[in-house]
Amino acid sequence: MLIPVKGFRQAKRRLGATLSDAMRMDLVRSMAAHVVAACAPLPVAVVCDDPEVAAWATALGAIVMWEPGQGLNGAVRSGVDQLAAAGVRWVTVAHGDLPRARNLGSLEPFNGITMAPDRHDDGTNVLRLPVEIDFQFAYGPGSFRAHRTEAARLGLAVRVLRIPSLAYDVDWPADVAELTP
């Protein structure tokens, strides 16, 4: 499992309209810890460029992949390459803002690319792929479509998982409102 985690102080700044900085950082840290736990029983690697995140990930028992200045897509690519060099054959990339994620470590194998889009079919919350391919990551707006296009370019079959617990991510103040009963 590979989880890219942005520095807690910088992450989810657009939530600042509804959360104080301390509350926002606590939420980001809590969601990421939840995603790490949802990866059991698989080992987890956290790719980051922030010392606080690296210490947090180490305390949770995750492998830390230090990738400063890469941006999200570059950091994920580098993390996948490092896992491939370590002998891993398949990797699941899951983002740290999935507060309802479950069973990430037990996704059924599939001979191709597995994708779990966000509930708007815009972003890619979870992506499972073989490490030996030269997959061009395109996280950001429209990544679900971009990743499907990339899989087609590579001639790989695509399995789309529409699982509510994996589709719910927190990007906007309205998403935070849904977290509270």
Stockholm file with secondary structure:
# STOCKHOLM 1.0

chainA/1-181         MLIPVKGFRQAKRRLGATLSDAMRMDLVRSMAAHVVAACAPLPVAVVCDDPEVAAWATALGAIVMWEPGQGLNGAVRSGVDQLAAAGVRWVTVAHGDLPRARNLGSLEPFNGITMAPDRHDDGTNVLRLPVEIDFQFAYGPGSFRAHRTEAARLGLAVRVLRIPSLAYDVDWPADVAELTP
#=GR chainA/1-181 SS CEEECCCTTTTTGGGGGTSCHHHHHHHHHHHHHHHHHHTTTSCCEEEESCHHHHHHHHHTTCEEEECTTCHHHHHHHHHHHHHHHTTCCEEEEECSCCTTCCCGGGCCCCSSEEEEECTTSSSEEEEEEETTSCCCCCCSTTHHHHHHHHHHHTTCCEEECCCHHHHCCCCSHHHHHHHCC
#=GC SS_cons         CEEECCCTTTTTGGGGGTSCHHHHHHHHHHHHHHHHHHTTTSCCEEEESCHHHHHHHHHTTCEEEECTTCHHHHHHHHHHHHHHHTTCCEEEEECSCCTTCCCGGGCCCCSSEEEEECTTSSSEEEEEEETTSCCCCCCSTTHHHHHHHHHHHTTCCEEECCCHHHHCCCCSHHHHHHHCC
//
